[in-house]
Amino acid sequence: MAAPVALRGEDLLPTLLSEFHTSPTLLAFSLNSVTAKELLRSWQEITARWTEGLLTPVLHQRLALTDAEHALELLERGTPFGKVVLLPR
């Protein structure tokens, strides 16, 4: 298989960013990019949706607190898709 061709002298960042919001594999968000007012409004919207039962967290697995070591192993391997929850009892 041939190695990817590097384009010399061309700044690839504008090309990548032109498709930034349409790519399902390239997503980034910085709290520095929103004002405090926008952040507060977003937080209020999220908490309202949570209160109304409109948000459902993605849960990978529930484990007993005594299985914390296994939970850490899962996280280290990067296998969970969703939250790993430790139950105190």
Beta strands, then each sheet from edge to edge (+ up, - down):
strand 1: 59-64
strand 2: 83-87
sheet 1: 1+ 2+
end
